[in-house]
């Protein structure tokens, strides 16, 4: 009955088992046997040599990534409804030492390459204006839309021409890859992404996210920033163990597929109420205040998304039988 957020979903049993297994004497911080396996595990997944590190929150992962790409006097181009702008309490500015988020607008919180280009062209190359150093995109976006590899590559091409870094906020990266059916490399480093914030908490993890550096030169200094930001946990093996459990046997992808399939049940019931195509595990629908109250009285939990709109989020743990009552209730409105 709960469709408020996939953050509220339970931890996957295999992750809990991995935590229990890790509950033994080992080295501290990131010197343990589990943390030592992260680079290899992510390099195998993406089929290229990467540097990876665990972080406890998505906010820290995004902000540390931007700090690696941007100096305090520079800026990061992102969508005006990006999570780093709307939901991280100024953390990117805090972690970067004052860098500016340079906001652009496009449909469905999805930034187009031409928008990035036109925004750059409008900035004078002088000391009186903030100069962009990076672009940040969210995949899947804050409205559940997914960037295709060619769309990412088009943005990366503009970044290459302008000397900008490219960060991907992948809080729901698993859902995006599940929808695309492509290799995770195709929509990241092969398309020109420098750093990926790889989300696990929404997808079956407890409190572990990952930073994946495809540009490995950016990783070294980021380890110092991780410590300075208070995110170098003394028992880091518990975070690493969660991530390794999710990567093992592609559990991250299996969970995301389940969540995406659940959202499609809602999409079919919502029909013309849909505000955007349902491509990941979120459905945004038109819903009057009285209709929202009807659903809530029936026991359904969800997030109001502005006046006359609602966001419904499915998770890996919800079966078709769990979701069908909501679909029926929406169809009956």
URGITA-V903090 format. One line per field, one symbol per residue. ss: DSSP state (H for helix, E for strand, C for the rest). phi: phi as a letter, one per 20 degrees, with the letter a starting at -180 (. if undefined). Layout:
ss->???
phi->???
This chain:
ss->CECCCHHHCCCCHHHHHHHHHHCCCCCCECCCCCHHHHHHHHHHHHCCCCEEEEECCHHHHHHHHHHHHCCCCEEEEEECCCHHHHCCCCHHHHHHCCCEEEEECCHHHCCCHHHHHHHHHCCCCCCCCCEEEEEEEECCCCCCCCCCHHHHHHHHHHHHHHCCEEEEEECCHHHHHHHHCCCCCCCCHHHCCCEEEECCHHHCCCCCEEEEECCHHHHHHHHHHHHHCCCCCCECHHHHHHHHHHHHHHHHHHHHHHHHHHHHHHHHHHHHHECCCCCCCEEEEECCHHHHHHHHHCCCECEECCCCEEEEECCCCCCHHHHHHHHHHHHCC
phi->.dcfaffeffffgfffffffffebfbfeldeeffffefgffffffelafcdcbebfcfgfffffffffdcegedbcfbffdfgfeecclmggfffenogeedeccbfmmdeegfffffffffefebfecfefdbcccdcfffdmedfegffffffffffffdmdecddedgcggffffffmdfgffdcffeofecdeeecffdpeebcdcddefeffefgfffffgffendeffdfffffffffffffmlggegffffffffffffgffflfffebgedcdccdcfbfffffffffffoedbdfdnfmcbdccdcfeeegffeggfgffffef
